[in-house]
Amino acid sequence: MNDADILKVEITDTLLPFQLSDGRKASAPLELYPTLLRATPSERADFVSYPFSVHWTALEVDLDAEYLLRAAPEPPAYAAKTAHQPMQVAEPTAPYRAE
């Protein structure tokens, strides 16, 4: 279990990097989160960071810190809601990394 709070979240066209209160930094490939990958840049940027999760209101997506640290794929229920939307094409990303 993770006891560290999420301090900072950034989102790019290819990565979902974040920093925790215990100093850990990690990033996960956006390909793991189809809803975010299909979203427009403004939809991706419209999130609220809570101590233990990140929420994209317009996209109805919540990802908790444990999910992000494991680089776990998005739950199918989220992805199914946006499956009809085209993907936002970006350059391939490097694999998951944690510091």
N, C-alpha and C positions, 0 to 999 in steps of 0.2 A: 504494500500500500504506500502511496505517496502522501507525505505530510507537507510538502512544500507548496506554496501558493504560486499561481501564475502571475508573474510581474509584468511581462511584456509579450505582446504578440505582434508579429508582422506577417503580411501575406503578400506573396509575389505571384507572378504568372506560373511559377513552377514549384514553389516551396511554401510550407507553413512553418516558419521558424518561431520559436518561443523561448522565454527565459523564465526560470523558476527562482523562488526566493532563496533556495539553498545554493545558488550559484550555477546550477546546471543550465546548459543551453542545448537545445536540440532542434532539429528540423525534420520534417517529414515531406516526402514528395506529394504534391497536390494531386497526383494521379490516384492516391488512396482515398480521396474525397471527391467523388464525381459531382456532387452538388456544387461544391466550391469551384471545381474545374469548369463546370458549365456556366457558372455565374459571370456576370459582367464585373469589370474592375470595381465599379461603384458598389455593387452588391457585396463583393468580397470585403471591401473596406468598411462596410456598415456592420460592425460587430461590437459586442459588449464583453469585456473581459471581467470575469468574476474570480475570486481566489482559486476555485477548483475547476472552473470550466470557462469555455468561450461560447458565446451564443450569437448566431446570425439571425436576427428577428425576421427579416423579410424572407429568408431562405428556410426558416424553421429548422435550423440545425444547431445542435448542442454537442460539443466535444469536451469531455472532461480531461483533466491533466493525465490521468492514467492511460487513457486512450491515446493521447498525443505521445506520451513517453514510449509506449509500445509500438507506435506507428501502426496502430490497428486500423484496418480499412473501415470506411464509413459503414454504418449499419445499412443493410439493404432497404429498409423502410424509407430512409432519407433519399437514397439514390433513385428509388422507384418513382418518387414524386417529380423528378426532373428528367427522367429517362428520355422524354420526347424532345428535349432541348438539345441543340447542337453543342458539342464540346468547344471550349475556347482553346484553340491550338497554340501550343507553346513549345519551346525547345525541350528536349528530354532533360531530365534532372539527374543529379547524382543520387546514389542510394541514401537511405536514412543515415543520419549521423547524430551522435550524442557526444557532448563534451563533458 
